[in-house]
Amino acid sequence: VAMCCVCGGGETSGGGDTGGDGGDTGGDGGDTGGDGGDELTCSDTDNGAEDAYGDACEAYNNFPSWCGGYDDDDFDSVAMCCVCGGGQSG
């Protein structure tokens, strides 16, 4: 307690912060050019198929550890889900 300002101890320095840093007056200029390359996108290709527990690729986005673990006869997460390395790039 003796060294904890929040608990009522500790010390405060006199004077406070009188100089300031001037704030953010310049900004970073935003995104002005990009990297010159085409940005690849990926689309899941499950087309309504679901795993053995009724989950589609969308659910795998939150649980990538599921990849390859719950596939069934119409659902192959590794082939269909972008998060698992599948899907369609383009």
Contacts in CASP RR format, 6 or more apart in sequence:
PFRMAT RR
TARGET T0000
AUTHOR 0000-0000-0000
METHOD contacts of the structure
MODEL  1
VAMCCVCGGGETSGGGDTGGDGGDTGGDGGDTGGDGGDELTCSDTDNGAE
DAYGDACEAYNNFPSWCGGYDDDDFDSVAMCCVCGGGQSG
1 7 0 8 1.000
1 8 0 8 1.000
1 9 0 8 1.000
2 9 0 8 1.000
2 10 0 8 1.000
3 9 0 8 1.000
3 10 0 8 1.000
4 10 0 8 1.000
5 11 0 8 1.000
5 12 0 8 1.000
40 89 0 8 1.000
40 90 0 8 1.000
41 89 0 8 1.000
41 90 0 8 1.000
42 82 0 8 1.000
42 86 0 8 1.000
42 87 0 8 1.000
42 88 0 8 1.000
42 89 0 8 1.000
42 90 0 8 1.000
43 82 0 8 1.000
43 87 0 8 1.000
43 88 0 8 1.000
43 90 0 8 1.000
44 56 0 8 1.000
44 57 0 8 1.000
44 58 0 8 1.000
44 80 0 8 1.000
44 81 0 8 1.000
44 82 0 8 1.000
44 87 0 8 1.000
45 79 0 8 1.000
45 80 0 8 1.000
45 86 0 8 1.000
45 87 0 8 1.000
45 88 0 8 1.000
46 56 0 8 1.000
46 57 0 8 1.000
46 75 0 8 1.000
46 80 0 8 1.000
46 81 0 8 1.000
48 56 0 8 1.000
49 56 0 8 1.000
49 74 0 8 1.000
49 75 0 8 1.000
49 80 0 8 1.000
50 56 0 8 1.000
50 74 0 8 1.000
50 75 0 8 1.000
51 66 0 8 1.000
51 69 0 8 1.000
51 70 0 8 1.000
51 71 0 8 1.000
51 72 0 8 1.000
51 75 0 8 1.000
51 77 0 8 1.000
52 70 0 8 1.000
52 71 0 8 1.000
52 72 0 8 1.000
52 75 0 8 1.000
53 70 0 8 1.000
55 66 0 8 1.000
55 70 0 8 1.000
56 75 0 8 1.000
57 77 0 8 1.000
57 80 0 8 1.000
57 81 0 8 1.000
57 82 0 8 1.000
57 83 0 8 1.000
57 84 0 8 1.000
57 87 0 8 1.000
59 66 0 8 1.000
60 66 0 8 1.000
60 67 0 8 1.000
60 77 0 8 1.000
60 81 0 8 1.000
60 83 0 8 1.000
60 84 0 8 1.000
61 81 0 8 1.000
61 83 0 8 1.000
64 83 0 8 1.000
64 84 0 8 1.000
66 77 0 8 1.000
67 77 0 8 1.000
67 78 0 8 1.000
67 81 0 8 1.000
67 83 0 8 1.000
67 84 0 8 1.000
67 85 0 8 1.000
68 76 0 8 1.000
68 77 0 8 1.000
68 78 0 8 1.000
68 84 0 8 1.000
69 77 0 8 1.000
70 77 0 8 1.000
71 77 0 8 1.000
71 78 0 8 1.000
77 84 0 8 1.000
78 84 0 8 1.000
78 85 0 8 1.000
78 86 0 8 1.000
79 86 0 8 1.000
79 87 0 8 1.000
80 86 0 8 1.000
80 87 0 8 1.000
81 87 0 8 1.000
END
